[in-house]
Each structure stands twice: as C-alpha cells, then as structure tokens.
Amino acid sequence: MAERRIEMPSDFDGIARLFPLPNLVLFPGVIQALNVFEPRYRMMTEEALEQDGLITMAMLKPEQLTASLERPAIFETVCVGKILTHAKLENGCYNLLLAGVHRAKVLEEVNFELPFRKARVELIKDEVEDELMAKELRLKIVNRFLEILPNNSHLDKESLESLLDSNVSTGQLIDLIAYSSGANPLELQQMLDTNLVCQRAEMILKAMRGLKKKAAHEEVASRPTFPPDFSLN
C-alpha cells in the first residue's frame, strides 16, 4: 500500500523500537499492514502508542532464521515507521497500518533489560549524484515498471500517474516502485541500504529486468506442447 509521506517528529531522540521480521522490507512513503501477536511486540506497540507512535522495521539476516537466538542479527539499514491506525483485538493482539517515514542506520542496540529491542539510529537522507542522470533513469524506471506491472501490485497504473503528477521525488518514486515490483527481499534490502538515488535506480532497473525475464520464461514453460502427450486413460 502506498503512498503516505510523513515527517519525523522534531523531538526524535534517535532511539528506535525495533520490529525485526524475516523477508519484510519497509520503505519511506509505503504503508504496511501488520499483525502484532507476540507478547514482547504487543508491549512495544503499547509503548509506541503511548509515546511517539514510531516503530522501526528491520529485516532479519537469512542465516539467522534457523537459529534459536535471543537477538538474531538484523541488517543495519532500517526504516522508521509511524503508526497510522491501530485496532486492539479481544486476544490482546494488534492490527496496525504503519507508514514508512525515514531510512536509518543502526549504530548500536540499547536498553537490553526490555523484552523488545531498541537501538540508537542515525537518520539517512537521500543524495542525488547527478540530476540529469536521475531524470533519465526515472523515465526508464516508470516505463519498465509498466511493462512488468504485477497483477497484485500495490501500485497500479492510475496510482503511478497520480504520483508522477504530484512531482514525487525520484528517490521516493524508486522506493514505491521497488516495494511494488515483486523483487525479492534481499534485493529490496540492498535498495534500502543505499541513499544514492542513481545507484538505487540502477538496482531497481536490474531487478525488474530479472523479473521480466523470469515472467517470459514461465510463460514459455506454461505453453502446451504439440503434439500433446498421449492420455494414459
């Protein structure tokens, strides 16, 4: 779900509540639905709702998924999110809509006495290396995305046109298209990792080329053979 641009609170002190999950990358400007059911993360949600409403999404490193560790390793680039809406269920769990607000880098984890994880983070701003190149890459990205537009994409053609009319920044456009492209989580994490807009543009173009090739291969593989195999009936 996209797009909702929200600014960081002016009094943010750099301490972030971490919500580590496998295979989920949140980007600034994207809205993600979440179901919070573990007791420690329900406690984290309650604290967020009582204070600044911020929860920071972090992706667990793949090699940690099979290990029974108290604090499995996460990628250091994360996305600070803001709770837009919440519903507390009868069983104490929460349904949330979380809007991505800002890229951040984890500097160190803190407050180890809590059941949920917190970290000191540094906010990361986008940097455009070359304005002309960014403009050219922006056009390529939009055209490529329209070629591969997934059926279940969060970003349909109408929404994309509305974004372009709103003069959305190239960095944010890349983030929204990346989230909606169907790229795999590790590719998405690599795109979250870089604040260099042109570099991130090249990464999403490469990922979408791969998705286009994969779709073409699957289409060929699904075609019936001729002559058909004999029936065994």
C-alpha positions as CSV (number, residue, x, y, z in Angstrom):
1,M,0.0,0.0,0.0
2,A,1.4,3.4,-0.9
3,E,1.8,6.4,-0.7
4,R,1.7,8.5,2.5
5,R,4.6,10.9,3.3
6,I,5.0,11.7,6.9
7,E,7.8,13.7,8.6
8,M,9.8,12.6,11.6
9,P,8.9,14.1,14.9
10,S,11.1,17.2,15.6
11,D,11.9,15.8,19.1
12,F,13.0,12.4,17.9
13,D,16.0,11.4,20.2
14,G,17.5,8.7,17.9
15,I,16.3,5.8,20.0
16,A,14.2,3.4,17.9
17,R,12.0,0.4,18.8
18,L,13.0,-2.4,16.5
19,F,10.5,-4.8,15.0
20,P,12.7,-7.5,13.3
21,L,10.9,-9.7,10.8
22,P,12.0,-12.1,8.1
23,N,11.5,-11.2,4.4
24,L,9.9,-7.8,5.0
25,V,11.5,-4.5,3.9
26,L,9.6,-1.3,4.6
27,F,10.4,1.9,2.6
28,P,9.7,5.5,3.3
29,G,6.4,6.5,1.8
30,V,5.0,3.0,1.9
31,I,2.1,1.8,4.1
32,Q,2.4,-1.7,5.5
33,A,-0.3,-3.7,7.3
34,L,1.0,-5.6,10.4
35,N,-0.5,-8.1,12.8
36,V,1.3,-7.9,16.2
37,F,0.8,-11.0,18.3
38,E,4.0,-11.8,20.2
39,P,3.7,-10.5,23.8
40,R,7.0,-8.6,23.6
41,Y,5.9,-6.8,20.4
42,R,2.5,-6.1,21.9
43,M,4.3,-4.4,24.7
44,M,6.4,-2.5,22.2
45,T,3.2,-1.4,20.4
46,E,1.6,-0.2,23.6
47,E,4.7,1.9,24.4
48,A,4.7,3.4,20.9
49,L,1.0,4.3,21.1
50,E,1.6,6.0,24.5
51,Q,4.6,7.9,23.2
52,D,5.6,8.9,19.7
53,G,3.9,6.2,17.6
54,L,7.1,5.1,16.0
55,I,8.1,1.5,15.2
56,T,11.2,0.7,13.2
57,M,11.1,-2.2,10.8
58,A,14.3,-4.3,10.4
59,M,14.9,-7.4,8.3
60,L,16.5,-10.4,9.9
61,K,19.6,-11.8,8.1
62,P,18.6,-15.0,6.3
63,E,21.2,-17.1,8.1
64,Q,19.6,-16.2,11.4
65,L,16.2,-17.7,10.6
66,T,17.0,-21.2,11.6
67,A,19.0,-20.3,14.7
68,S,17.3,-20.1,18.1
69,L,18.9,-16.8,19.2
70,E,17.6,-14.3,21.7
71,R,18.6,-11.4,19.4
72,P,19.2,-12.6,15.9
73,A,21.2,-10.4,13.7
74,I,19.5,-7.8,11.5
75,F,20.6,-5.7,8.5
76,E,21.9,-2.4,9.8
77,T,19.7,-0.2,7.4
78,V,16.2,0.0,8.7
79,C,13.1,2.1,8.1
80,V,11.5,4.1,10.9
81,G,7.7,3.9,10.6
82,K,4.8,5.8,12.1
83,I,1.5,4.1,13.3
84,L,-1.3,5.5,11.2
85,T,-4.2,3.4,12.6
86,H,-4.4,0.6,15.1
87,A,-7.0,-1.8,16.4
88,K,-6.6,-3.9,19.6
89,L,-8.2,-7.3,19.3
90,E,-10.0,-9.2,22.0
91,N,-7.0,-11.5,22.4
92,G,-4.7,-8.5,23.1
93,C,-3.1,-8.6,19.6
94,Y,-2.9,-5.5,17.4
95,N,-3.6,-4.8,13.8
96,L,-1.6,-1.8,12.6
97,L,-1.1,0.3,9.5
98,L,2.5,1.5,9.6
99,A,3.7,4.2,7.3
100,G,7.4,4.2,6.4
101,V,8.9,7.6,7.3
102,H,12.7,7.6,7.1
103,R,15.7,5.4,6.3
104,A,18.0,4.9,9.2
105,K,21.2,3.1,10.2
106,V,21.5,1.1,13.4
107,L,24.5,2.4,15.4
108,E,24.1,0.2,18.5
109,E,21.4,-1.6,20.4
110,V,20.4,-0.2,23.8
111,N,18.1,-0.9,26.7
112,F,18.8,-4.6,26.9
113,E,16.6,-5.0,30.0
114,L,13.5,-4.7,27.9
115,P,11.7,-7.7,26.4
116,F,11.8,-6.0,23.0
117,R,14.7,-4.5,21.1
118,K,15.8,-0.8,20.9
119,A,18.6,0.8,19.0
120,R,20.3,4.1,18.6
121,V,19.9,5.0,15.0
122,E,21.1,7.7,12.6
123,L,18.7,9.1,10.0
124,I,19.8,8.8,6.4
125,K,18.9,11.4,3.7
126,D,18.8,10.7,0.0
127,E,21.6,12.1,-2.2
128,V,21.2,12.7,-5.9
129,E,24.6,12.1,-7.5
130,D,23.6,13.5,-10.9
131,E,20.4,15.4,-11.5
132,L,20.3,14.8,-15.3
133,M,21.1,11.1,-14.9
134,A,18.4,10.8,-12.2
135,K,15.9,12.3,-14.6
136,E,16.8,9.8,-17.4
137,L,16.7,6.9,-15.0
138,R,13.3,8.0,-13.6
139,L,11.8,7.7,-17.1
140,K,13.3,4.3,-17.7
141,I,12.1,3.0,-14.3
142,V,8.5,4.1,-14.9
143,N,8.4,2.5,-18.4
144,R,10.0,-0.7,-17.2
145,F,7.6,-0.9,-14.3
146,L,4.6,-0.5,-16.6
147,E,5.9,-3.4,-18.7
148,I,6.1,-5.8,-15.7
149,L,3.3,-4.4,-13.6
150,P,2.3,-7.3,-11.3
151,N,-1.4,-8.2,-11.1
152,N,-1.3,-7.9,-7.3
153,S,0.8,-4.8,-7.2
154,H,0.2,-2.2,-4.5
155,L,0.9,0.5,-7.1
156,D,-1.4,0.4,-10.2
157,K,-1.1,2.5,-13.3
158,E,-3.6,5.1,-12.1
159,S,-1.8,5.5,-8.8
160,L,1.5,5.8,-10.6
161,E,0.2,8.5,-12.9
162,S,-1.1,10.4,-9.8
163,L,2.3,10.1,-8.2
164,L,4.0,11.5,-11.3
165,D,1.5,14.4,-11.4
166,S,2.4,15.2,-7.8
167,N,6.1,15.7,-8.7
168,V,7.1,12.9,-6.3
169,S,10.9,12.9,-5.8
170,T,12.9,10.3,-7.8
171,G,14.2,8.7,-4.6
172,Q,10.7,8.2,-3.2
173,L,9.4,7.0,-6.6
174,I,12.1,4.3,-6.7
175,D,11.2,3.2,-3.2
176,L,7.5,2.9,-4.1
177,I,8.2,1.0,-7.3
178,A,10.7,-1.2,-5.6
179,Y,8.2,-2.2,-2.9
180,S,5.5,-2.9,-5.5
181,S,7.7,-4.6,-8.1
182,G,7.8,-8.1,-6.8
183,A,11.6,-8.0,-6.3
184,N,12.9,-10.5,-3.7
185,P,13.6,-9.3,-0.1
186,L,17.3,-9.3,-0.4
187,E,17.2,-7.1,-3.5
188,L,14.8,-4.8,-1.6
189,Q,17.1,-4.7,1.4
190,Q,20.0,-3.7,-0.9
191,M,17.9,-0.9,-2.3
192,L,17.0,0.3,1.2
193,D,20.8,0.2,2.1
194,T,21.7,2.9,-0.4
195,N,20.8,6.5,-0.1
196,L,22.4,7.3,-3.5
197,V,19.4,7.8,-5.8
198,C,21.0,7.0,-9.2
199,Q,22.7,3.9,-7.7
200,R,19.3,2.8,-6.3
201,A,17.7,3.5,-9.7
202,E,20.2,1.1,-11.4
203,M,19.4,-1.5,-8.8
204,I,15.7,-1.5,-9.4
205,L,16.2,-1.5,-13.2
206,K,18.3,-4.6,-12.8
207,A,15.8,-6.3,-10.6
208,M,12.9,-5.5,-13.0
209,R,15.0,-6.9,-15.9
210,G,15.3,-10.1,-14.0
211,L,11.6,-10.2,-13.2
212,K,10.7,-9.6,-16.9
213,K,13.0,-12.5,-18.0
214,K,11.5,-14.7,-15.3
215,A,8.0,-13.9,-16.4
216,A,8.9,-14.7,-20.1
217,H,10.5,-18.0,-19.1
218,E,7.4,-19.0,-17.0
219,E,5.1,-18.1,-19.9
220,V,7.0,-20.3,-22.3
221,A,7.2,-23.2,-19.8
222,S,3.4,-23.0,-19.3
223,R,2.5,-23.3,-23.0
224,P,1.0,-26.7,-24.0
225,T,3.4,-28.9,-26.1
226,F,2.4,-30.1,-29.5
227,P,1.7,-32.8,-30.3
228,P,0.2,-33.4,-26.8
229,D,1.3,-36.4,-24.7
230,F,-0.9,-39.5,-25.1
231,S,-3.5,-39.9,-22.5
232,L,-3.0,-42.7,-20.0
233,N,-6.7,-43.3,-19.6
